[in-house]
């Protein structure tokens, strides 16, 4: 069965329309299901100006349905994946609002740090939402939420969620690698790992109330040692030092 939006039996007189090439102004004709067409006059490949790529932005069958998608919409697929991962994380944790809230805060900080560091936000945010996803199985199997057990149990659950959502294998691999040692950075880590690590570290410190009364200069020096990215360090000082100095 075809997607109803692309099945010609549901089309009307608006299914074929004319527009002008944005490059040279030459008239062009589009069918509503054309992702792109090449202008006969200037040979520029033009994206369909009326096409709604909403479903294509997350559907794993988009290329089979629509053909080759423009590069900017391929990027959008990964960008919107993080929102669907967030939904699945909430379903998985169900009423464990503490862990849902923690993951949401990590994702919020990760997005800020990641944008400044120019990291891959699709990887960073999927890892942020799923970084502690192994904690339920860790508690059931080992009666412990210790980091080493989370890192054992997290990647298989994360992979299952991301495969269900149709994520690409290379993205799944990187996210699972980050989750599998997110508490234990090595000597050489990717930028995406560092952003997630800093966001998680900042969230844990933000949720801890024991920083009140600490010497601000000493605490600031500690932050310089803990964080792996300049943006993570900067955000940590903005978020954490205001409480100490208040």
KAPEFEN-V413416 format. One record per residue. N is the residue number from 0. PHI is phi in whole degrees, 0 to 359 (999 if undefined). PSI is psi in whole degrees, 0 to 359 (* if undefined). D_CENTER is the distance of its C-alpha to the mean C-alpha in Angstrom with 1 decimal. Layout:
BEGIN
n=N phi=PHI psi=PSI d_center=D_CENTER
n=N phi=PHI psi=PSI d_center=D_CENTER
END
This chain:
BEGIN
n=0 phi=999 psi=133 d_center=30.5
n=1 phi=282 psi=155 d_center=28.9
n=2 phi=301 psi=129 d_center=26.2
n=3 phi=305 psi=327 d_center=28.6
n=4 phi=292 psi=339 d_center=27.2
n=5 phi=252 psi=353 d_center=28.2
n=6 phi=280 psi=122 d_center=31.4
n=7 phi=297 psi=340 d_center=34.4
n=8 phi=292 psi=343 d_center=36.4
n=9 phi=262 psi=2 d_center=34.4
n=10 phi=281 psi=158 d_center=34.8
n=11 phi=231 psi=197 d_center=37.3
n=12 phi=295 psi=344 d_center=39.0
n=13 phi=276 psi=1 d_center=35.8
n=14 phi=292 psi=335 d_center=34.3
n=15 phi=239 psi=130 d_center=35.8
n=16 phi=216 psi=161 d_center=35.8
n=17 phi=252 psi=146 d_center=36.7
n=18 phi=213 psi=178 d_center=34.9
n=19 phi=251 psi=142 d_center=35.5
n=20 phi=299 psi=126 d_center=33.8
n=21 phi=292 psi=346 d_center=31.9
n=22 phi=272 psi=314 d_center=33.2
n=23 phi=237 psi=353 d_center=36.9
n=24 phi=82 psi=3 d_center=37.6
n=25 phi=287 psi=141 d_center=39.0
n=26 phi=299 psi=141 d_center=38.9
n=27 phi=226 psi=149 d_center=36.3
n=28 phi=247 psi=132 d_center=36.2
n=29 phi=239 psi=142 d_center=33.0
n=30 phi=271 psi=150 d_center=32.7
n=31 phi=298 psi=336 d_center=30.0
n=32 phi=264 psi=6 d_center=28.1
n=33 phi=286 psi=117 d_center=28.2
n=34 phi=292 psi=317 d_center=24.8
n=35 phi=216 psi=160 d_center=26.7
n=36 phi=217 psi=153 d_center=30.3
n=37 phi=263 psi=129 d_center=32.3
n=38 phi=294 psi=127 d_center=34.8
n=39 phi=292 psi=338 d_center=38.3
n=40 phi=274 psi=308 d_center=39.5
n=41 phi=254 psi=355 d_center=37.1
n=42 phi=68 psi=12 d_center=35.1
n=43 phi=284 psi=137 d_center=31.7
n=44 phi=279 psi=121 d_center=28.9
n=45 phi=245 psi=134 d_center=27.9
n=46 phi=285 psi=139 d_center=25.1
n=47 phi=303 psi=115 d_center=26.5
n=48 phi=289 psi=344 d_center=26.6
n=49 phi=252 psi=2 d_center=27.0
n=50 phi=279 psi=134 d_center=24.5
n=51 phi=266 psi=111 d_center=21.9
n=52 phi=266 psi=20 d_center=18.8
n=53 phi=307 psi=304 d_center=17.2
n=54 phi=290 psi=326 d_center=17.5
n=55 phi=295 psi=337 d_center=16.9
n=56 phi=290 psi=342 d_center=13.4
n=57 phi=228 psi=349 d_center=12.4
n=58 phi=283 psi=129 d_center=15.7
n=59 phi=287 psi=348 d_center=16.1
n=60 phi=260 psi=14 d_center=19.7
n=61 phi=302 psi=317 d_center=19.1
n=62 phi=292 psi=325 d_center=20.8
n=63 phi=292 psi=326 d_center=23.7
n=64 phi=282 psi=315 d_center=24.2
n=65 phi=251 psi=349 d_center=23.9
n=66 phi=88 psi=197 d_center=24.6
n=67 phi=296 psi=125 d_center=22.9
n=68 phi=267 psi=148 d_center=20.1
n=69 phi=301 psi=152 d_center=20.0
n=70 phi=301 psi=321 d_center=17.6
n=71 phi=293 psi=332 d_center=15.9
n=72 phi=278 psi=333 d_center=15.2
n=73 phi=298 psi=318 d_center=13.9
n=74 phi=297 psi=323 d_center=11.3
n=75 phi=294 psi=328 d_center=10.7
n=76 phi=304 psi=312 d_center=10.2
n=77 phi=290 psi=325 d_center=7.1
n=78 phi=296 psi=317 d_center=6.0
n=79 phi=280 psi=345 d_center=7.3
n=80 phi=301 psi=323 d_center=6.3
n=81 phi=299 psi=326 d_center=3.7
n=82 phi=292 psi=323 d_center=7.1
n=83 phi=287 psi=327 d_center=9.1
n=84 phi=296 psi=320 d_center=7.8
n=85 phi=299 psi=319 d_center=8.8
n=86 phi=297 psi=315 d_center=12.0
n=87 phi=294 psi=324 d_center=12.8
n=88 phi=298 psi=317 d_center=12.5
n=89 phi=294 psi=321 d_center=14.9
n=90 phi=296 psi=320 d_center=17.1
n=91 phi=294 psi=315 d_center=17.3
n=92 phi=279 psi=345 d_center=18.4
n=93 phi=57 psi=254 d_center=20.5
n=94 phi=259 psi=13 d_center=22.7
n=95 phi=277 psi=77 d_center=21.5
n=96 phi=291 psi=335 d_center=20.5
n=97 phi=297 psi=314 d_center=20.7
n=98 phi=285 psi=327 d_center=17.9
n=99 phi=297 psi=315 d_center=15.8
n=100 phi=296 psi=320 d_center=16.6
n=101 phi=298 psi=313 d_center=15.9
n=102 phi=298 psi=321 d_center=12.3
n=103 phi=295 psi=320 d_center=11.8
n=104 phi=292 psi=319 d_center=13.6
n=105 phi=300 psi=316 d_center=11.8
n=106 phi=297 psi=321 d_center=8.4
n=107 phi=296 psi=314 d_center=10.8
n=108 phi=292 psi=321 d_center=12.4
n=109 phi=297 psi=323 d_center=9.5
n=110 phi=294 psi=318 d_center=8.5
n=111 phi=296 psi=312 d_center=12.3
n=112 phi=294 psi=316 d_center=13.0
n=113 phi=297 psi=322 d_center=10.3
n=114 phi=296 psi=318 d_center=11.7
n=115 phi=291 psi=326 d_center=15.1
n=116 phi=272 psi=354 d_center=14.8
n=117 phi=59 psi=45 d_center=13.2
n=118 phi=274 psi=176 d_center=10.8
n=119 phi=278 psi=104 d_center=8.1
n=120 phi=292 psi=332 d_center=5.1
n=121 phi=298 psi=314 d_center=3.3
n=122 phi=293 psi=310 d_center=5.3
n=123 phi=299 psi=315 d_center=5.6
n=124 phi=283 psi=325 d_center=3.4
n=125 phi=297 psi=318 d_center=4.2
n=126 phi=295 psi=323 d_center=7.3
n=127 phi=296 psi=314 d_center=7.8
n=128 phi=292 psi=332 d_center=8.1
n=129 phi=251 psi=4 d_center=10.1
n=130 phi=298 psi=328 d_center=12.0
n=131 phi=254 psi=20 d_center=15.1
n=132 phi=294 psi=342 d_center=15.1
n=133 phi=277 psi=359 d_center=18.2
n=134 phi=292 psi=326 d_center=20.3
n=135 phi=296 psi=311 d_center=21.9
n=136 phi=293 psi=326 d_center=23.3
n=137 phi=298 psi=316 d_center=24.3
n=138 phi=291 psi=325 d_center=26.4
n=139 phi=287 psi=319 d_center=27.9
n=140 phi=277 psi=319 d_center=28.8
n=141 phi=246 psi=358 d_center=29.6
n=142 phi=54 psi=38 d_center=30.3
n=143 phi=206 psi=146 d_center=28.1
n=144 phi=254 psi=20 d_center=24.7
n=145 phi=303 psi=149 d_center=25.3
n=146 phi=305 psi=318 d_center=22.4
n=147 phi=296 psi=327 d_center=24.0
n=148 phi=282 psi=323 d_center=23.9
n=149 phi=301 psi=319 d_center=20.3
n=150 phi=288 psi=334 d_center=19.4
n=151 phi=285 psi=313 d_center=21.7
n=152 phi=274 psi=341 d_center=20.6
n=153 phi=292 psi=310 d_center=16.8
n=154 phi=303 psi=317 d_center=16.0
n=155 phi=298 psi=322 d_center=18.1
n=156 phi=290 psi=317 d_center=16.6
n=157 phi=298 psi=317 d_center=12.9
n=158 phi=299 psi=316 d_center=14.3
n=159 phi=300 psi=316 d_center=16.1
n=160 phi=296 psi=314 d_center=13.3
n=161 phi=288 psi=325 d_center=11.2
n=162 phi=295 psi=321 d_center=14.5
n=163 phi=300 psi=326 d_center=15.4
n=164 phi=273 psi=0 d_center=12.6
n=165 phi=79 psi=25 d_center=13.6
n=166 phi=293 psi=152 d_center=10.9
n=167 phi=288 psi=150 d_center=12.6
n=168 phi=299 psi=319 d_center=14.6
n=169 phi=294 psi=326 d_center=13.7
n=170 phi=291 psi=317 d_center=10.0
n=171 phi=301 psi=315 d_center=11.2
n=172 phi=300 psi=315 d_center=13.9
n=173 phi=291 psi=318 d_center=12.0
n=174 phi=299 psi=315 d_center=9.7
n=175 phi=294 psi=324 d_center=13.1
n=176 phi=297 psi=317 d_center=15.0
n=177 phi=297 psi=312 d_center=13.2
n=178 phi=299 psi=325 d_center=13.6
n=179 phi=290 psi=350 d_center=17.1
n=180 phi=209 psi=34 d_center=18.3
n=181 phi=292 psi=344 d_center=16.0
n=182 phi=267 psi=350 d_center=19.3
n=183 phi=229 psi=82 d_center=21.3
n=184 phi=293 psi=142 d_center=20.4
n=185 phi=268 psi=187 d_center=22.7
n=186 phi=290 psi=328 d_center=24.7
n=187 phi=234 psi=105 d_center=22.4
n=188 phi=239 psi=154 d_center=18.7
n=189 phi=288 psi=161 d_center=15.9
n=190 phi=299 psi=321 d_center=14.4
n=191 phi=298 psi=319 d_center=10.9
n=192 phi=299 psi=313 d_center=13.0
n=193 phi=299 psi=320 d_center=14.9
n=194 phi=296 psi=314 d_center=12.2
n=195 phi=297 psi=317 d_center=11.0
n=196 phi=301 psi=314 d_center=14.8
n=197 phi=295 psi=320 d_center=15.8
n=198 phi=295 psi=319 d_center=13.5
n=199 phi=291 psi=317 d_center=14.9
n=200 phi=300 psi=314 d_center=18.3
n=201 phi=298 psi=318 d_center=18.4
n=202 phi=297 psi=315 d_center=17.5
n=203 phi=299 psi=320 d_center=20.2
n=204 phi=287 psi=324 d_center=22.6
n=205 phi=295 psi=323 d_center=21.9
n=206 phi=281 psi=344 d_center=22.6
n=207 phi=275 psi=132 d_center=25.8
n=208 phi=265 psi=1 d_center=28.8
n=209 phi=279 psi=1 d_center=31.1
n=210 phi=280 psi=346 d_center=30.4
n=211 phi=298 psi=137 d_center=33.0
n=212 phi=87 psi=358 d_center=36.2
n=213 phi=280 psi=144 d_center=34.8
n=214 phi=298 psi=126 d_center=36.2
n=215 phi=295 psi=321 d_center=33.7
n=216 phi=293 psi=319 d_center=34.7
n=217 phi=295 psi=318 d_center=34.4
n=218 phi=293 psi=320 d_center=31.0
n=219 phi=297 psi=320 d_center=29.7
n=220 phi=295 psi=324 d_center=31.0
n=221 phi=296 psi=319 d_center=29.2
n=222 phi=298 psi=322 d_center=25.8
n=223 phi=300 psi=330 d_center=26.7
n=224 phi=275 psi=331 d_center=27.0
n=225 phi=276 psi=323 d_center=24.0
n=226 phi=270 psi=146 d_center=21.1
n=227 phi=263 psi=345 d_center=19.9
n=228 phi=236 psi=150 d_center=18.7
n=229 phi=301 psi=321 d_center=20.8
n=230 phi=290 psi=324 d_center=18.1
n=231 phi=295 psi=317 d_center=17.5
n=232 phi=298 psi=315 d_center=21.3
n=233 phi=297 psi=315 d_center=21.9
n=234 phi=294 psi=321 d_center=19.5
n=235 phi=300 psi=318 d_center=21.1
n=236 phi=293 psi=322 d_center=24.5
n=237 phi=295 psi=319 d_center=23.8
n=238 phi=280 psi=318 d_center=22.5
n=239 phi=267 psi=323 d_center=24.9
n=240 phi=287 psi=338 d_center=28.1
n=241 phi=296 psi=327 d_center=28.8
n=242 phi=290 psi=321 d_center=29.7
n=243 phi=289 psi=321 d_center=32.0
n=244 phi=279 psi=346 d_center=33.7
n=245 phi=291 psi=* d_center=34.1
END
